[in-house]
Amino acid sequence: MTMHVNSYYAATAHRQDARPALQGSASADVCVIGAGFTGINAAVELAERGVSVIVLEAVRVGFGASGRNGGQIVNGYSRELDVIAARYGESAGRVIGGLACAGGDIIRERIRQYDIQCDLRPGMLITAFSARQMRGLEHHVKTWNGYGFDAFELLDKAGLAPHVTTSRYVGGLLDKRGGHIHPLNLVQGEAAAFEALGGRIFEGSPVISVDMENAVVRTALGEVRAKTVLVCGNAYLQGVLPALEGRVMPVSTQVMATEPLGDEAQRLLPSDVCVEDANYVLDYFRRTADGRILYGGGIVYGGHDPASIKAKILPHMLKTFPALRDAKIDYAWSGNFALTLTRFPQIGKLAPRVYFSHGDSGHGVTTTHLLARLLAEAVTGNNTRFDVFAGLPYFPFPGGKLLRVPLTVAGSFWYRARDALGV
């Protein structure tokens, strides 16, 4: 069976055994496609409600973005709350904004309820390179305060010292409701919780077709007959449902992990918060439980790996932490997330019995957990919050699949230039 990519997470994951592939015919109330954060958490939510669920995974639990990401609990969405309200209306904006911290709360709830060992640490810091970015962080606090969220602390340059040892930033914003985790251990712990509730997971079982009318999901060796299907493959669902593939664009991001650094890791990140900067194409980093610096950033539109992950990320890390110039890089890996044109996730229905969720656009650790709950609510008869998200308008990428990458790259130049100039 195909294994996980050679990442720090795979090397330190608690669970290494594989689950069997689907063979023959099986039945359940719900069939979930994809064993990442969205699919597994929707399955947990449903199993807790007494619904029988089968999860089909093409490779391994957490093989995609859910097991490869930066591990940061970043509250909110890839658009500011006031922008969402202006774009979609005040009523929808209040519901969406009111759920901006729900994903992180669900993660902590899962960890407590099922005793998941995934190195949970509190605190998330957004750092600013310029006065313009600091004004943006001040606006963020004011906007979020209007929705009742007040766990923020604005920091000047001196105020950063207890959290990050670098001269790059002019200030920052500490979100005390943020944090970080070992994401592969989290999703595998959630999968074990689902199985303890009676759920079934089949790995090595890529889906080859979905009968929309009859809710039958087929793999090469078997099929699942269900009352409802949840499609949660996100950026790793190719060649099965073209209608969904055209709605999102895969984007790769790269991550490295140093060798264990001993006291040096604590010196560089004294308070053990995770950090991301305020640039359009941002860097993100944190300490791991065994004293490494995990550093990520950079994107490749279209989901392709760069020629060298280390060459792409290492210069950024050394700008932030010059003291690591001699540190060995033990792991370097890449993974894809799904980007929508609006940078806002999408949930909805493909048919009366087929639901989908995708396009978390870089905020997947938290939004997947929120949207999984909304999917489960809708399947069990409570559509209120699901309908708010599902009712948001969908806009395709200009140029279709052929031109979406070059047009998106061209559009990003403006934002990168603003970051570089500090204006």
C-alpha positions as CSV (number, residue, x, y, z in Angstrom):
1,M,0.0,0.0,0.0
2,T,1.2,3.5,-0.8
3,M,2.6,5.3,2.3
4,H,2.6,8.9,3.4
5,V,5.0,11.3,1.9
6,N,8.4,11.5,3.7
7,S,7.5,14.3,6.1
8,Y,8.3,15.1,9.7
9,Y,4.7,14.2,10.6
10,A,4.8,10.8,8.9
11,A,8.0,10.0,10.7
12,T,6.6,10.8,14.1
13,A,3.0,9.7,13.7
14,H,1.6,7.5,16.5
15,R,-0.4,5.2,14.1
16,Q,1.5,3.5,11.4
17,D,-0.7,0.4,10.6
18,A,-2.8,0.4,7.4
19,R,-6.6,-0.3,7.2
20,P,-7.9,-2.7,4.5
21,A,-9.2,-1.8,1.1
22,L,-12.9,-2.1,0.3
23,Q,-13.7,-5.4,-1.4
24,G,-17.2,-6.3,-2.5
25,S,-20.4,-4.6,-1.6
26,A,-21.1,-2.7,1.6
27,S,-23.8,-0.4,2.9
28,A,-24.2,2.4,5.3
29,D,-26.4,5.4,5.9
30,V,-23.7,7.7,4.7
31,C,-20.6,7.1,2.5
32,V,-17.8,9.7,3.0
33,I,-15.2,10.2,0.2
34,G,-11.9,11.3,1.7
35,A,-10.3,10.6,5.0
36,G,-8.9,14.1,5.7
37,F,-10.1,16.6,8.3
38,T,-13.4,17.3,6.6
39,G,-14.4,13.7,5.9
40,I,-13.2,12.2,9.2
41,N,-14.8,14.9,11.3
42,A,-18.1,14.7,9.4
43,A,-18.0,10.9,10.0
44,V,-17.3,11.5,13.8
45,E,-20.2,14.0,14.0
46,L,-22.6,11.6,12.3
47,A,-21.4,8.5,14.3
48,E,-22.0,10.5,17.5
49,R,-25.6,11.0,16.3
50,G,-26.0,7.2,15.7
51,V,-25.6,7.3,11.9
52,S,-23.8,4.4,10.3
53,V,-20.9,5.7,8.1
54,I,-18.3,4.2,5.8
55,V,-15.3,6.4,4.8
56,L,-13.4,5.6,1.6
57,E,-9.8,6.9,1.4
58,A,-7.7,6.6,-1.8
59,V,-4.4,6.3,0.1
60,R,-4.1,6.7,3.9
61,V,-5.9,8.6,6.6
62,G,-4.5,12.2,6.4
63,F,-2.5,11.5,3.3
64,G,-3.4,14.9,1.7
65,A,-3.3,18.4,3.1
66,S,-4.7,17.3,6.5
67,G,-1.5,15.4,7.2
68,R,1.0,17.7,5.6
69,N,0.1,21.3,6.6
70,G,1.9,23.7,9.0
71,G,-0.2,22.5,11.9
72,Q,-1.4,26.0,12.8
73,I,-4.8,26.7,14.4
74,V,-5.6,29.9,12.6
75,N,-9.0,31.3,13.3
76,G,-11.2,32.7,10.6
77,Y,-11.1,32.5,6.9
78,S,-8.9,33.7,4.0
79,R,-10.9,36.9,3.9
80,E,-11.6,39.5,6.6
81,L,-15.0,39.3,8.3
82,D,-16.0,42.8,7.2
83,V,-15.1,41.9,3.6
84,I,-17.3,38.8,3.9
85,A,-20.2,40.8,5.2
86,A,-19.9,43.4,2.5
87,R,-19.7,40.8,-0.2
88,Y,-22.5,38.4,0.9
89,G,-24.7,40.7,3.0
90,E,-25.0,41.6,6.6
91,S,-27.2,38.6,7.6
92,A,-24.9,36.0,6.1
93,G,-21.9,37.9,7.4
94,R,-23.2,37.8,11.0
95,V,-23.6,34.0,10.8
96,I,-20.3,33.4,9.1
97,G,-18.4,35.9,11.3
98,G,-20.0,34.4,14.4
99,L,-18.4,31.0,13.5
100,A,-14.9,32.4,12.9
101,C,-13.5,30.6,16.0
102,A,-15.7,27.5,15.8
103,G,-13.2,25.4,14.0
104,G,-10.5,25.8,16.6
105,D,-13.0,25.2,19.3
106,I,-14.1,21.9,17.7
107,I,-10.4,20.8,17.5
108,R,-9.9,21.4,21.2
109,E,-13.2,19.7,21.9
110,R,-12.1,16.6,19.9
111,I,-8.8,16.5,21.6
112,R,-10.4,16.7,25.1
113,Q,-13.2,14.3,24.4
114,Y,-11.2,11.5,22.8
115,D,-7.8,12.1,24.5
116,I,-6.0,12.7,21.2
117,Q,-2.2,13.1,21.7
118,C,-1.2,15.6,19.1
119,D,1.0,18.1,20.8
120,L,-1.6,20.9,21.2
121,R,0.0,24.2,22.2
122,P,-1.9,27.6,22.7
123,G,-1.2,30.8,20.9
124,M,-0.8,32.1,17.4
125,L,1.1,35.2,16.3
126,I,0.7,37.2,13.1
127,T,3.7,39.4,12.5
128,A,4.0,42.6,10.5
129,F,6.8,43.9,8.3
130,S,5.5,47.4,7.9
131,A,3.3,50.2,9.3
132,R,0.7,49.3,6.7
133,Q,0.5,45.8,7.8
134,M,0.2,46.9,11.5
135,R,-2.7,49.1,10.5
136,G,-4.2,46.0,8.9
137,L,-3.8,44.1,12.2
138,E,-5.4,46.9,14.1
139,H,-8.3,46.8,11.7
140,H,-8.5,43.0,12.2
141,V,-8.9,43.5,16.0
142,K,-11.5,46.2,15.7
143,T,-13.5,44.1,13.2
144,W,-13.4,40.9,15.3
145,N,-14.3,42.7,18.4
146,G,-17.5,43.6,16.7
147,Y,-18.3,39.9,16.5
148,G,-17.5,39.4,20.2
149,F,-14.0,38.0,19.8
150,D,-11.6,39.7,22.1
151,A,-8.7,37.2,22.7
152,F,-6.2,39.5,20.9
153,E,-3.1,41.4,22.0
154,L,-1.5,44.0,19.7
155,L,2.3,44.0,20.1
156,D,5.0,46.5,19.2
157,K,8.5,45.5,18.2
158,A,9.6,45.1,21.8
159,G,6.4,43.2,22.6
160,L,7.4,40.5,20.1
161,A,10.6,39.6,22.1
162,P,8.9,37.1,24.5
163,H,7.5,35.2,21.5
164,V,10.0,35.3,18.6
165,T,13.7,36.2,18.4
166,T,14.2,38.0,15.1
167,S,14.7,41.6,13.9
168,R,12.5,41.3,10.8
169,Y,9.2,42.5,12.2
170,V,7.9,45.9,13.4
171,G,5.1,44.4,15.5
172,G,2.3,41.8,15.5
173,L,-0.9,40.4,16.8
174,L,-1.2,37.6,19.3
175,D,-4.4,35.5,19.0
176,K,-4.7,33.6,22.3
177,R,-7.5,31.4,20.8
178,G,-5.1,30.1,18.1
179,G,-2.5,27.5,18.6
180,H,-0.7,24.5,16.9
181,I,-0.8,20.8,16.7
182,H,0.7,17.7,15.0
183,P,-1.9,17.5,12.2
184,L,-1.4,13.9,11.2
185,N,-1.7,12.7,14.8
186,L,-4.8,14.8,15.1
187,V,-6.6,13.4,12.1
188,Q,-5.5,9.8,12.9
189,G,-6.7,10.3,16.5
190,E,-10.0,11.6,15.1
191,A,-10.2,8.5,12.8
192,A,-9.6,6.2,15.8
193,A,-12.4,8.0,17.6
194,F,-14.7,7.4,14.7
195,E,-13.8,3.7,14.6
196,A,-14.4,3.4,18.3
197,L,-17.9,4.8,17.6
198,G,-18.5,1.9,15.2
199,G,-17.5,3.6,11.9
200,R,-15.6,1.9,9.1
201,I,-12.6,3.2,7.2
202,F,-11.2,1.6,4.0
203,E,-7.8,2.8,2.8
204,G,-6.2,2.2,-0.6
205,S,-9.7,2.6,-2.1
206,P,-9.8,5.4,-4.6
207,V,-13.3,6.2,-5.9
208,I,-13.8,5.7,-9.6
209,S,-17.4,6.8,-9.9
210,V,-20.4,8.1,-8.0
211,D,-24.0,7.2,-9.0
212,M,-25.6,10.6,-8.1
213,E,-29.2,9.4,-8.3
214,N,-28.8,6.2,-6.2
215,A,-26.0,7.3,-3.9
216,V,-23.7,4.4,-4.9
217,V,-20.0,5.0,-4.7
218,R,-17.7,2.6,-6.6
219,T,-14.1,1.7,-6.3
220,A,-12.0,-0.7,-8.4
221,L,-12.8,-3.6,-6.1
222,G,-16.1,-2.8,-4.5
223,E,-19.0,-0.4,-3.9
224,V,-20.8,1.3,-1.1
225,R,-24.6,1.7,-1.2
226,A,-25.7,4.6,0.9
227,K,-28.6,7.0,1.6
228,T,-26.3,10.0,1.4
229,V,-22.8,10.7,0.0
230,L,-20.4,13.3,1.3
231,V,-17.6,14.3,-1.2
232,C,-14.6,15.5,0.8
233,G,-11.7,14.9,-1.4
234,N,-10.7,18.6,-1.8
235,A,-7.5,19.1,-3.8
236,Y,-6.9,15.3,-4.0
237,L,-10.0,14.4,-5.9
238,Q,-9.1,14.1,-9.6
239,G,-10.9,12.5,-12.5
240,V,-14.1,11.5,-10.6
241,L,-16.3,14.6,-10.5
242,P,-15.2,17.2,-13.1
243,A,-17.9,19.6,-11.9
244,L,-16.1,19.9,-8.6
245,E,-12.6,20.0,-10.0
246,G,-13.4,23.0,-12.1
247,R,-14.5,25.0,-9.0
248,V,-11.1,24.9,-7.3
249,M,-7.4,25.1,-8.2
250,P,-4.8,23.0,-6.5
251,V,-2.0,25.0,-5.0
252,S,1.1,23.5,-3.4
253,T,2.8,24.8,-0.4
254,Q,6.2,23.7,1.0
255,V,7.4,22.9,4.5
256,M,10.7,22.0,6.1
257,A,11.7,20.7,9.5
258,T,15.2,21.2,10.9
259,E,17.1,18.7,13.0
260,P,16.3,18.8,16.8
261,L,17.9,22.1,18.0
262,G,17.8,21.6,21.8
263,D,17.7,25.0,23.7
264,E,18.1,26.9,20.4
265,A,14.5,26.2,19.4
266,Q,13.3,27.6,22.7
267,R,15.5,30.7,22.3
268,L,14.1,31.4,18.9
269,L,10.5,30.9,19.9
270,P,10.4,31.3,23.7
271,S,6.6,31.2,24.3
272,D,6.0,28.3,21.9
273,V,3.4,30.1,19.9
274,C,3.1,29.5,16.1
275,V,3.8,32.4,13.8
276,E,2.7,33.5,10.4
277,D,3.6,36.8,8.7
278,A,1.1,39.2,7.2
279,N,2.4,39.0,3.6
280,Y,0.1,38.0,0.8
281,V,2.3,34.9,0.1
282,L,3.3,34.3,3.7
283,D,5.8,32.4,5.7
284,Y,4.7,30.3,8.8
285,F,6.7,28.6,11.4
286,R,6.7,27.0,14.9
287,R,8.5,24.7,17.3
288,T,7.8,21.0,17.3
289,A,7.4,18.9,20.4
290,D,10.9,17.5,19.9
291,G,12.6,20.9,19.5
292,R,12.8,21.4,15.8
293,I,11.9,24.5,13.8
294,L,9.2,23.7,11.3
295,Y,9.2,26.4,8.6
296,G,6.8,26.7,5.6
297,G,5.8,29.1,2.9
298,G,5.8,29.7,-0.8
299,I,3.1,28.5,-3.2
300,V,3.0,27.0,-6.6
301,Y,-0.3,27.6,-8.4
302,G,-1.6,24.5,-10.2
303,G,-0.3,22.2,-7.4
304,H,3.2,21.3,-8.8
305,D,6.2,20.8,-6.7
306,P,9.1,23.2,-7.1
307,A,12.4,21.8,-8.4
308,S,13.8,22.0,-4.9
309,I,11.7,22.5,-1.8
310,K,14.8,23.3,0.3
311,A,16.0,25.9,-2.2
312,K,12.6,27.6,-2.1
313,I,12.1,27.8,1.7
314,L,15.6,27.9,3.2
315,P,16.4,31.5,2.2
316,H,13.2,32.6,3.9
317,M,14.0,30.7,7.1
318,L,17.5,32.2,7.2
319,K,16.2,35.7,6.8
320,T,14.1,35.1,9.8
321,F,16.6,33.1,11.8
322,P,20.2,33.7,10.6
323,A,21.4,31.6,13.5
324,L,20.1,28.5,11.8
325,R,22.5,28.8,8.8
326,D,24.3,25.6,9.9
327,A,21.2,23.6,11.0
328,K,20.6,20.4,9.1
329,I,17.2,20.1,7.3
330,D,15.9,16.6,8.2
331,Y,12.6,16.8,6.2
332,A,11.3,18.8,3.3
333,W,7.9,18.1,1.7
334,S,5.1,19.6,-0.3
335,G,1.3,19.3,-0.3
336,N,-1.7,20.7,-2.1
337,F,-4.6,22.8,-0.8
338,A,-7.6,23.8,-2.9
339,L,-8.1,27.4,-3.7
340,T,-11.4,29.0,-4.8
341,L,-11.6,32.3,-6.8
342,T,-13.2,34.0,-3.8
343,R,-10.7,32.5,-1.3
344,F,-13.7,31.3,0.6
345,P,-14.7,27.6,1.2
346,Q,-17.6,26.1,-0.6
347,I,-20.2,23.6,0.6
348,G,-23.3,22.5,-1.2
349,K,-25.1,19.7,-3.0
350,L,-24.3,18.1,-6.3
351,A,-27.6,16.1,-6.2
352,P,-30.4,15.6,-3.6
353,R,-28.4,12.9,-1.9
354,V,-24.8,14.0,-2.6
355,Y,-23.1,16.8,-0.6
356,F,-19.6,18.3,-1.0
357,S,-17.2,20.5,0.9
358,H,-13.9,21.9,-0.5
359,G,-11.8,25.0,-1.2
360,D,-10.7,26.0,2.3
361,S,-8.1,28.2,0.6
362,G,-5.2,28.0,3.1
363,H,-7.3,27.9,6.3
364,G,-8.1,24.3,6.2
365,V,-7.1,23.1,9.7
366,T,-10.0,25.1,11.2
367,T,-12.5,25.5,8.5
368,T,-12.6,21.8,7.7
369,H,-13.7,21.1,11.3
370,L,-16.4,23.7,11.1
371,L,-17.7,22.6,7.7
372,A,-17.7,19.0,8.7
373,R,-20.1,19.9,11.5
374,L,-22.4,21.8,9.1
375,L,-22.4,18.8,6.8
376,A,-23.4,16.5,9.6
377,E,-26.1,18.9,10.7
378,A,-27.6,19.1,7.2
379,V,-27.5,15.3,6.7
380,T,-29.4,14.9,10.0
381,G,-32.1,17.4,9.2
382,N,-30.8,20.8,10.4
383,N,-30.0,22.9,7.3
384,T,-29.9,26.3,8.9
385,R,-26.2,27.0,9.1
386,F,-25.4,24.8,6.1
387,D,-27.8,26.8,3.9
388,V,-26.0,30.1,4.8
389,F,-22.7,28.8,3.5
390,A,-24.2,26.8,0.6
391,G,-26.2,29.8,-0.5
392,L,-23.1,31.9,-1.2
393,P,-22.5,32.6,-4.9
394,Y,-20.0,30.6,-6.8
395,F,-17.6,32.2,-9.3
396,P,-15.4,30.2,-11.7
397,F,-11.8,31.0,-12.3
398,P,-11.3,33.2,-15.4
399,G,-10.0,31.4,-18.3
400,G,-11.1,27.9,-17.1
401,K,-8.7,25.2,-16.2
402,L,-6.4,26.1,-19.1
403,L,-5.7,29.8,-18.1
404,R,-6.5,29.9,-14.4
405,V,-2.9,29.4,-13.3
406,P,-1.3,32.1,-15.5
407,L,-4.0,34.6,-14.7
408,T,-3.9,33.9,-11.0
409,V,-0.1,34.3,-11.0
410,A,-0.4,37.6,-12.9
411,G,-2.9,38.8,-10.3
412,S,-0.7,37.9,-7.4
413,F,2.1,40.1,-8.7
414,W,0.3,43.2,-7.5
415,Y,-0.1,41.9,-3.9
416,R,3.5,40.7,-3.8
417,A,4.7,44.1,-5.0
418,R,2.7,45.8,-2.2
419,D,4.3,43.5,0.4
420,A,7.8,44.2,-1.0
421,L,7.3,47.9,-1.1
422,G,5.5,48.1,2.3
423,V,2.7,50.3,0.9
